[in-house]
Amino acid sequence: MSQTYQPKKRKRAKTHGFLVRGKSATGKQVLVRRRRKGRKALTVSAHKK
């Protein structure tokens, strides 16, 4: 059986990235919640190294 998760950096950023989150109302809510919770990384694309 093959693995179901085939990681791609571009796909990850395009789906869960900061710019994508900021476009929709629900995405903005996600950012607000994560800021309020004190997450170190808000999204997958926001933090480099």
PyMOL Python script that loads the backbone (N, CA, C, O; Angstrom):
from pymol import cmd

cmd.read_pdbstr("""\
ATOM      1  N   MET A   1       0.834  -1.190   0.000  1.00  0.00           N
ATOM      2  CA  MET A   1       0.000   0.000   0.000  1.00  0.00           C
ATOM      3  C   MET A   1       0.882   1.257   0.000  1.00  0.00           C
ATOM      4  O   MET A   1       1.884   1.327   0.711  1.00  0.00           O
ATOM      5  N   SER A   2       0.492   2.236  -0.802  1.00  0.00           N
ATOM      6  CA  SER A   2       1.279   3.469  -0.877  1.00  0.00           C
ATOM      7  C   SER A   2       0.888   4.432   0.235  1.00  0.00           C
ATOM      8  O   SER A   2      -0.194   4.337   0.814  1.00  0.00           O
ATOM      9  N   GLN A   3       1.794   5.357   0.518  1.00  0.00           N
ATOM     10  CA  GLN A   3       1.528   6.360   1.539  1.00  0.00           C
ATOM     11  C   GLN A   3       0.548   7.399   0.992  1.00  0.00           C
ATOM     12  O   GLN A   3       0.608   7.768  -0.181  1.00  0.00           O
ATOM     13  N   THR A   4      -0.348   7.862   1.854  1.00  0.00           N
ATOM     14  CA  THR A   4      -1.362   8.813   1.396  1.00  0.00           C
ATOM     15  C   THR A   4      -0.867  10.258   1.438  1.00  0.00           C
ATOM     16  O   THR A   4      -1.370  11.108   0.704  1.00  0.00           O
ATOM     17  N   TYR A   5       0.108  10.533   2.290  1.00  0.00           N
ATOM     18  CA  TYR A   5       0.618  11.911   2.418  1.00  0.00           C
ATOM     19  C   TYR A   5       1.885  12.082   1.597  1.00  0.00           C
ATOM     20  O   TYR A   5       2.940  11.549   1.939  1.00  0.00           O
ATOM     21  N   GLN A   6       1.767  12.834   0.508  1.00  0.00           N
ATOM     22  CA  GLN A   6       2.912  13.131  -0.351  1.00  0.00           C
ATOM     23  C   GLN A   6       3.199  14.628  -0.234  1.00  0.00           C
ATOM     24  O   GLN A   6       2.645  15.419  -0.998  1.00  0.00           O
ATOM     25  N   PRO A   7       4.058  15.031   0.712  1.00  0.00           N
ATOM     26  CA  PRO A   7       4.235  16.451   1.003  1.00  0.00           C
ATOM     27  C   PRO A   7       4.775  17.293  -0.158  1.00  0.00           C
ATOM     28  O   PRO A   7       5.711  16.908  -0.858  1.00  0.00           O
ATOM     29  N   LYS A   8       4.150  18.446  -0.327  1.00  0.00           N
ATOM     30  CA  LYS A   8       4.585  19.427  -1.316  1.00  0.00           C
ATOM     31  C   LYS A   8       4.536  20.796  -0.634  1.00  0.00           C
ATOM     32  O   LYS A   8       3.494  21.187  -0.107  1.00  0.00           O
ATOM     33  N   LYS A   9       5.640  21.515  -0.641  1.00  0.00           N
ATOM     34  CA  LYS A   9       5.710  22.822   0.024  1.00  0.00           C
ATOM     35  C   LYS A   9       4.728  23.825  -0.582  1.00  0.00           C
ATOM     36  O   LYS A   9       4.063  24.571   0.137  1.00  0.00           O
ATOM     37  N   ARG A  10       4.650  23.831  -1.898  1.00  0.00           N
ATOM     38  CA  ARG A  10       3.779  24.786  -2.593  1.00  0.00           C
ATOM     39  C   ARG A  10       2.307  24.531  -2.266  1.00  0.00           C
ATOM     40  O   ARG A  10       1.567  25.462  -1.950  1.00  0.00           O
ATOM     41  N   LYS A  11       1.896  23.289  -2.343  1.00  0.00           N
ATOM     42  CA  LYS A  11       0.507  22.913  -2.060  1.00  0.00           C
ATOM     43  C   LYS A  11       0.148  23.261  -0.619  1.00  0.00           C
ATOM     44  O   LYS A  11      -0.950  23.742  -0.340  1.00  0.00           O
ATOM     45  N   ARG A  12       1.082  23.015   0.288  1.00  0.00           N
ATOM     46  CA  ARG A  12       0.872  23.297   1.706  1.00  0.00           C
ATOM     47  C   ARG A  12       0.638  24.790   1.947  1.00  0.00           C
ATOM     48  O   ARG A  12      -0.263  25.183   2.688  1.00  0.00           O
ATOM     49  N   ALA A  13       1.468  25.607   1.304  1.00  0.00           N
ATOM     50  CA  ALA A  13       1.358  27.062   1.455  1.00  0.00           C
ATOM     51  C   ALA A  13       0.093  27.599   0.778  1.00  0.00           C
ATOM     52  O   ALA A  13      -0.553  28.508   1.298  1.00  0.00           O
ATOM     53  N   LYS A  14      -0.254  27.040  -0.375  1.00  0.00           N
ATOM     54  CA  LYS A  14      -1.424  27.502  -1.126  1.00  0.00           C
ATOM     55  C   LYS A  14      -2.724  27.155  -0.414  1.00  0.00           C
ATOM     56  O   LYS A  14      -3.734  27.838  -0.584  1.00  0.00           O
ATOM     57  N   THR A  15      -2.697  26.082   0.390  1.00  0.00           N
ATOM     58  CA  THR A  15      -3.897  25.631   1.084  1.00  0.00           C
ATOM     59  C   THR A  15      -4.012  26.219   2.481  1.00  0.00           C
ATOM     60  O   THR A  15      -5.091  26.637   2.900  1.00  0.00           O
ATOM     61  N   HIS A  16      -2.888  26.251   3.205  1.00  0.00           N
ATOM     62  CA  HIS A  16      -2.919  26.652   4.611  1.00  0.00           C
ATOM     63  C   HIS A  16      -2.107  27.898   4.913  1.00  0.00           C
ATOM     64  O   HIS A  16      -1.887  28.222   6.080  1.00  0.00           O
ATOM     65  N   GLY A  17      -1.654  28.606   3.878  1.00  0.00           N
ATOM     66  CA  GLY A  17      -0.776  29.752   4.061  1.00  0.00           C
ATOM     67  C   GLY A  17      -1.456  30.991   4.630  1.00  0.00           C
ATOM     68  O   GLY A  17      -2.682  31.072   4.695  1.00  0.00           O
ATOM     69  N   PHE A  18      -0.649  31.936   5.033  1.00  0.00           N
ATOM     70  CA  PHE A  18      -1.127  33.177   5.656  1.00  0.00           C
ATOM     71  C   PHE A  18      -2.019  33.981   4.718  1.00  0.00           C
ATOM     72  O   PHE A  18      -3.066  34.478   5.132  1.00  0.00           O
ATOM     73  N   LEU A  19      -1.614  34.112   3.466  1.00  0.00           N
ATOM     74  CA  LEU A  19      -2.387  34.901   2.502  1.00  0.00           C
ATOM     75  C   LEU A  19      -3.754  34.274   2.241  1.00  0.00           C
ATOM     76  O   LEU A  19      -4.747  34.985   2.085  1.00  0.00           O
ATOM     77  N   VAL A  20      -3.803  32.960   2.195  1.00  0.00           N
ATOM     78  CA  VAL A  20      -5.062  32.244   1.981  1.00  0.00           C
ATOM     79  C   VAL A  20      -5.974  32.410   3.195  1.00  0.00           C
ATOM     80  O   VAL A  20      -7.175  32.635   3.050  1.00  0.00           O
ATOM     81  N   ARG A  21      -5.402  32.299   4.384  1.00  0.00           N
ATOM     82  CA  ARG A  21      -6.182  32.456   5.621  1.00  0.00           C
ATOM     83  C   ARG A  21      -6.797  33.855   5.693  1.00  0.00           C
ATOM     84  O   ARG A  21      -7.936  34.024   6.129  1.00  0.00           O
ATOM     85  N   GLY A  22      -6.025  34.849   5.260  1.00  0.00           N
ATOM     86  CA  GLY A  22      -6.481  36.235   5.352  1.00  0.00           C
ATOM     87  C   GLY A  22      -7.567  36.617   4.357  1.00  0.00           C
ATOM     88  O   GLY A  22      -8.191  37.670   4.490  1.00  0.00           O
ATOM     89  N   LYS A  23      -7.795  35.768   3.364  1.00  0.00           N
ATOM     90  CA  LYS A  23      -8.772  36.101   2.315  1.00  0.00           C
ATOM     91  C   LYS A  23     -10.216  35.892   2.752  1.00  0.00           C
ATOM     92  O   LYS A  23     -11.088  36.691   2.410  1.00  0.00           O
ATOM     93  N   SER A  24     -10.474  34.832   3.501  1.00  0.00           N
ATOM     94  CA  SER A  24     -11.854  34.541   3.890  1.00  0.00           C
ATOM     95  C   SER A  24     -12.122  34.976   5.325  1.00  0.00           C
ATOM     96  O   SER A  24     -11.201  35.145   6.124  1.00  0.00           O
ATOM     97  N   ALA A  25     -13.390  35.152   5.632  1.00  0.00           N
ATOM     98  CA  ALA A  25     -13.787  35.562   6.973  1.00  0.00           C
ATOM     99  C   ALA A  25     -13.441  34.484   7.998  1.00  0.00           C
ATOM    100  O   ALA A  25     -12.971  34.794   9.093  1.00  0.00           O
ATOM    101  N   THR A  26     -13.672  33.235   7.647  1.00  0.00           N
ATOM    102  CA  THR A  26     -13.369  32.133   8.573  1.00  0.00           C
ATOM    103  C   THR A  26     -11.864  31.962   8.759  1.00  0.00           C
ATOM    104  O   THR A  26     -11.391  31.600   9.836  1.00  0.00           O
ATOM    105  N   GLY A  27     -11.118  32.232   7.679  1.00  0.00           N
ATOM    106  CA  GLY A  27      -9.661  32.160   7.757  1.00  0.00           C
ATOM    107  C   GLY A  27      -9.120  33.220   8.710  1.00  0.00           C
ATOM    108  O   GLY A  27      -8.189  32.964   9.474  1.00  0.00           O
ATOM    109  N   LYS A  28      -9.711  34.413   8.658  1.00  0.00           N
ATOM    110  CA  LYS A  28      -9.324  35.493   9.564  1.00  0.00           C
ATOM    111  C   LYS A  28      -9.610  35.099  11.010  1.00  0.00           C
ATOM    112  O   LYS A  28      -8.836  35.415  11.914  1.00  0.00           O
ATOM    113  N   GLN A  29     -10.727  34.408  11.218  1.00  0.00           N
ATOM    114  CA  GLN A  29     -11.084  33.931  12.560  1.00  0.00           C
ATOM    115  C   GLN A  29     -10.050  32.946  13.081  1.00  0.00           C
ATOM    116  O   GLN A  29      -9.722  32.944  14.268  1.00  0.00           O
ATOM    117  N   VAL A  30      -9.540  32.109  12.185  1.00  0.00           N
ATOM    118  CA  VAL A  30      -8.497  31.144  12.541  1.00  0.00           C
ATOM    119  C   VAL A  30      -7.270  31.893  13.058  1.00  0.00           C
ATOM    120  O   VAL A  30      -6.702  31.540  14.091  1.00  0.00           O
ATOM    121  N   LEU A  31      -6.868  32.945  12.314  1.00  0.00           N
ATOM    122  CA  LEU A  31      -5.706  33.747  12.708  1.00  0.00           C
ATOM    123  C   LEU A  31      -5.927  34.428  14.055  1.00  0.00           C
ATOM    124  O   LEU A  31      -5.029  34.462  14.896  1.00  0.00           O
ATOM    125  N   VAL A  32      -7.120  34.967  14.255  1.00  0.00           N
ATOM    126  CA  VAL A  32      -7.464  35.628  15.516  1.00  0.00           C
ATOM    127  C   VAL A  32      -7.364  34.635  16.675  1.00  0.00           C
ATOM    128  O   VAL A  32      -6.765  34.931  17.710  1.00  0.00           O
ATOM    129  N   ARG A  33      -7.958  33.453  16.488  1.00  0.00           N
ATOM    130  CA  ARG A  33      -7.915  32.413  17.528  1.00  0.00           C
ATOM    131  C   ARG A  33      -6.488  32.008  17.862  1.00  0.00           C
ATOM    132  O   ARG A  33      -6.130  31.859  19.030  1.00  0.00           O
ATOM    133  N   ARG A  34      -5.677  31.833  16.823  1.00  0.00           N
ATOM    134  CA  ARG A  34      -4.303  31.380  17.042  1.00  0.00           C
ATOM    135  C   ARG A  34      -3.450  32.466  17.701  1.00  0.00           C
ATOM    136  O   ARG A  34      -2.569  32.164  18.506  1.00  0.00           O
ATOM    137  N   ARG A  35      -3.716  33.742  17.355  1.00  0.00           N
ATOM    138  CA  ARG A  35      -3.026  34.852  18.024  1.00  0.00           C
ATOM    139  C   ARG A  35      -3.407  34.894  19.500  1.00  0.00           C
ATOM    140  O   ARG A  35      -2.552  35.040  20.374  1.00  0.00           O
ATOM    141  N   ARG A  36      -4.712  34.764  19.761  1.00  0.00           N
ATOM    142  CA  ARG A  36      -5.220  34.826  21.127  1.00  0.00           C
ATOM    143  C   ARG A  36      -4.672  33.677  21.979  1.00  0.00           C
ATOM    144  O   ARG A  36      -4.399  33.843  23.168  1.00  0.00           O
ATOM    145  N   LYS A  37      -4.518  32.519  21.352  1.00  0.00           N
ATOM    146  CA  LYS A  37      -4.002  31.353  22.064  1.00  0.00           C
ATOM    147  C   LYS A  37      -2.492  31.479  22.299  1.00  0.00           C
ATOM    148  O   LYS A  37      -1.931  30.832  23.183  1.00  0.00           O
ATOM    149  N   GLY A  38      -1.847  32.331  21.482  1.00  0.00           N
ATOM    150  CA  GLY A  38      -0.414  32.558  21.643  1.00  0.00           C
ATOM    151  C   GLY A  38       0.444  31.583  20.860  1.00  0.00           C
ATOM    152  O   GLY A  38       1.555  31.246  21.269  1.00  0.00           O
ATOM    153  N   ARG A  39      -0.080  31.136  19.737  1.00  0.00           N
ATOM    154  CA  ARG A  39       0.674  30.205  18.890  1.00  0.00           C
ATOM    155  C   ARG A  39       1.962  30.853  18.394  1.00  0.00           C
ATOM    156  O   ARG A  39       1.976  32.026  18.021  1.00  0.00           O
ATOM    157  N   LYS A  40       3.042  30.074  18.397  1.00  0.00           N
ATOM    158  CA  LYS A  40       4.312  30.590  17.916  1.00  0.00           C
ATOM    159  C   LYS A  40       4.239  30.818  16.407  1.00  0.00           C
ATOM    160  O   LYS A  40       4.709  31.840  15.909  1.00  0.00           O
ATOM    161  N   ALA A  41       3.654  29.872  15.687  1.00  0.00           N
ATOM    162  CA  ALA A  41       3.458  29.998  14.235  1.00  0.00           C
ATOM    163  C   ALA A  41       1.966  30.098  13.939  1.00  0.00           C
ATOM    164  O   ALA A  41       1.199  29.189  14.258  1.00  0.00           O
ATOM    165  N   LEU A  42       1.563  31.202  13.330  1.00  0.00           N
ATOM    166  CA  LEU A  42       0.149  31.392  13.007  1.00  0.00           C
ATOM    167  C   LEU A  42      -0.273  30.473  11.855  1.00  0.00           C
ATOM    168  O   LEU A  42      -1.338  29.857  11.889  1.00  0.00           O
ATOM    169  N   THR A  43       0.579  30.397  10.847  1.00  0.00           N
ATOM    170  CA  THR A  43       0.292  29.539   9.703  1.00  0.00           C
ATOM    171  C   THR A  43       1.570  28.820   9.289  1.00  0.00           C
ATOM    172  O   THR A  43       2.650  29.105   9.805  1.00  0.00           O
ATOM    173  N   VAL A  44       1.436  27.888   8.357  1.00  0.00           N
ATOM    174  CA  VAL A  44       2.593  27.132   7.931  1.00  0.00           C
ATOM    175  C   VAL A  44       3.598  27.980   7.155  1.00  0.00           C
ATOM    176  O   VAL A  44       4.797  27.701   7.169  1.00  0.00           O
ATOM    177  N   SER A  45       3.100  29.023   6.475  1.00  0.00           N
ATOM    178  CA  SER A  45       3.997  29.810   5.628  1.00  0.00           C
ATOM    179  C   SER A  45       4.575  31.036   6.326  1.00  0.00           C
ATOM    180  O   SER A  45       5.485  31.683   5.809  1.00  0.00           O
ATOM    181  N   ALA A  46       4.041  31.347   7.502  1.00  0.00           N
ATOM    182  CA  ALA A  46       4.430  32.601   8.153  1.00  0.00           C
ATOM    183  C   ALA A  46       5.837  32.570   8.722  1.00  0.00           C
ATOM    184  O   ALA A  46       6.491  33.609   8.803  1.00  0.00           O
ATOM    185  N   HIS A  47       6.315  31.401   9.118  1.00  0.00           N
ATOM    186  CA  HIS A  47       7.593  31.321   9.807  1.00  0.00           C
ATOM    187  C   HIS A  47       8.639  30.596   8.968  1.00  0.00           C
ATOM    188  O   HIS A  47       8.482  29.421   8.638  1.00  0.00           O
ATOM    189  N   LYS A  48       9.694  31.304   8.633  1.00  0.00           N
ATOM    190  CA  LYS A  48      10.792  30.689   7.875  1.00  0.00           C
ATOM    191  C   LYS A  48      11.956  30.398   8.831  1.00  0.00           C
ATOM    192  O   LYS A  48      12.486  31.310   9.465  1.00  0.00           O
ATOM    193  N   LYS A  49      12.341  29.153   8.927  1.00  0.00           N
ATOM    194  CA  LYS A  49      13.421  28.664   9.794  1.00  0.00           C
ATOM    195  C   LYS A  49      13.172  29.016  11.255  1.00  0.00           C
ATOM    196  O   LYS A  49      13.983  28.681  12.118  1.00  0.00           O
TER     197      LYS A  49
END
""", "prot")
cmd.dss("prot")
cmd.show_as("cartoon", "prot")
cmd.util.cbc("prot")
cmd.orient("prot")
